[in-house]
Amino acid sequence: MKLKLILTLLLCFSLRAMFAQMPIPADKIKVKGGELTIQPITHATLVLSYQGKNFYVDPTGGADAFKGLAAPDVILITDIHGDHFDPKTIDAVNTNHATLVVPQAVADKLPATTDKSKLMIIKNGESKDAAGITITAIPMYNLPESPTAFHTKGRGNGYILSIGGKYVYLSGDTSDISEMRSLKNIDIAFVCMNLPYTMDVKTAASAVLAFKPKIVYPYHYRGQDTEEFKKLVNTGDKSIEVRLRNWYPTK
């Protein structure tokens, strides 16, 4: 019994030290079954950890960006653009046991050497389980809809993850679409805002005020005023916690 307690304490200290050395501090949120650790990396890239499982979202930046973090159990990719889909980084961080959760457009661009048994293709509206959590793909696209838009409907995925009784929404690259505005019971949201590819600050704030997540992180916001986003959201609804993090740290 004492040995088990000692090993548990050592694991906790190791995890704290691991996340403490990252350029952007990690957040921890209490959920059923323990804690959800949120580790921002850069731009649209982050790592979610729960019960010893690690979920890498749109990994970019090479192996160095994840130095000190445990290997992924699941890698989620939202779209084909290089700031979300980087095969070199996937290869660098993947220890060949991670499940790749991707839309068909990304699957079509994966290297021929990709282990197909580890590939989970999911399309808008579908839900699948990976590493003990449920993953639902929802639309992400530009308005007005156009065949020449940066992001066309059905190509990429936003994701809702069900983790420890909480719902985590990852917007991917999207405009202020009805599918986002109609979301319900979102506990933690990661919402994009950068022109001309997604939303501006005012539009993103308006969308957040529509679906009212309990906590929202602006991410994928290069060049945008996140303080203004926070002001707009909290002027409209003080109960929404806006967490500002520096997703573009200098080395």
N, C-alpha and C positions, 0 to 999 in steps of 0.2 A: 504493500500500500504506500509506504514511504517512497519507494523507488518510483512508482507511478506519479506521485505528487511532484517529485524532483524533476522528472522528465517533462511534466506538463509546464512547470515553472520555467525550465530551460527553453522550451519551445516558445513560450510567451515572450521571454526576454529576447530571444533570437529574432522573433517577428518584429518587436518594437525597434530593435537596432537596425533591422533590414529596411523598414519603411522610413526610419528617422534620417537615413543618409541620402534619401532622394532629394533632388533640388526643390520639389514642391512637397510640403508636408502632407501626409495622408490624413484623411478624416475617418473616424470610426463611428458607426451608428448601431445602436442596439437593435437587434432583430430577434425573432424567435430562433432559438438554437445557438445564440452567441452574438457575434458582431459582424457587421458588413464593413470591410475596409475599402475605402475609395482612394485610389492613388492616381491623381492627375499626372500625366506624362508631358504631353504637349499638344496644342491645337485640338485635334479630335481624338487623341489617343489617351486611354486610361486603362487602369487595371482594377477590377473588382475582386475581392477575396472574401470567401465565406466557407467556414468549416473545412479549411485546408484545401479548398478548390480555388483556382485562379482563372479569372475570365479576362482575357486581353481583348480590348475593343480597338479596332482599327490600328494595329501596331505599326508604327513607323519610327524612323530614327536609328535603326540598326540595333545590335545587341547592347551597345553602350547605354542606350536610353533606358534599359531595363536591368542594368547591372545591380546585383544584390537582391533582385526579386526572384521569387520561385518561378519555375517554368509553368507555362500555361497548361491548363486542362482543357480549356475551350478558347478558341479564337473566333471572334465575331467580326465580320467585315460588312460594312454598310453599302459600299459602292465601288466603282471601278477606278475612280480618280486616285492619283498618286498620293494625296494626303490622307487617304483611307486604306488604299490597297497597295502594299509594298511587298512584293514577293521576296525580295532580298531580306527584309526584316522578318517576315514570317519564317523564312528558312533559318535565319540566325537565332530566333528565340524558340522555335519549335523543336522539341526533343522527340518528335515522331510519335508521341502518344496523345497529342492534343486533337480534339475534334474541331474541324473548321466549319463554322456556320456561316453560310454565304448565300447571296442571291444567285440565280442562274448566270447572270452576266459576269459575275466574278468567277464562278466555276469555269466558265468558258475560257478565261484568261489565266487560269492556274497552270503551272508547268506540268508537262506530261508525266513527270516523275512523282506527282502528288499521289499519296496513298489514298485511293478512292474509298477504302473502307473507313477512313477517318473524315470523310466529306459528308456534310449534312446540308443539302440544298433546301432552302425554305423560301417561299414566295409570300407576297403580301396577303395577309389574312390567315396564314397557317400558323399553327402552334406545334412545337416539338420539344422534347425533353433532352437535356444534355447535362451531364455531371450533376444530376439531382435537382435541376431547376427547369422550369418551363420557360421557353423562349417563344414569344409571339412576334411575327414580322408584320409591320404596318407600313403603309405607303410613305414615301418621301419624294417630293417632286416640286418643280417650279410652277409658279403662276405668272402669267397665263400659260396654260398648257400649250406646248408646241413641240413638234418633232425635232426642232433645233435647239430646244432649251438645254441648259447645262445639265439638268436632271429631269428625265422624263418619267412619267408615272409607270410604275411596275418594274423599272430596272433595278432600283436600289431598295434597301430595307431600312426603315427605322426599326427599333426593337423595344419590346417591353419584356423585362425579366422579372419573374416571380421568385424572390429570394427572401427566405425567412419571414414570410408573411407580408413582405413589402413589395410594392410594384415600382420598378425602376425603368424609366423611359429614356431611351437614347434616340435623339431626333434624327441623327444623320444630317444630310444636307437637304433642307426642305424650305419651302415657303410657308406662309400662314394658311395651311390647308385645312379643310373641314375635318379631316380624319384626326388631326392633332387637336383642334378646338373641341372636339366631342369626346376626348379621352375622359375617363372617370377614375377616381380613386388612385391617382398617381401619387406615390409618396416622395419619390426623388426623380427629378427630371434634369436631363442635360440638353440644353436648347442652343442651337446654332444661331449665329448672327454675323454675317459678313457680306457686304455687297461686292460685286453684283451677283454672287453665287447663291445666296440664301436670303435671309431677311435683314432689314435694318433694325436698329435698337427699338424704335417705336412699335414696329410691327411685331417683333418678338415679344415685347412686353404685353401687347394687346392679346397675343395668342396665349401667353401664360395666364393672364387674367381670365381668359375664357375657360381653361381646363383646371386651373387652380391646384397645382401640385403643392404638397406640404413644404418641400424644399426644392429650390431650383438652382442649378449651376449654369451660368452662361459659359459656353465653351465654343470652340471654332469661331472666335470673335476677332481675329486679327484686324486691327485698325478701327475697332468700334469702341464706344464709350460705355463700359460696363457699369460705371457709377451712375450714369444717366438711366441705364436699364433698371438698376436697383431702385432708383428714385421713382421711376414710372410705375414699377410693379407695386412698391409699397405705398405709393399714393393711392393706388387703386384697391389694394388689399394688404393691410398690415400683417395679416396672419401668415402670408407666404414668406418663408425664410429664403432670402437671396444670399447665396454663398459665393463671394467673389474670390477667385484664386488666380494666381499668375500662371497662366498656361503657356507663357512665352519667357521662361527664365533665361537670363544670360549666364553663360558659364564663366 
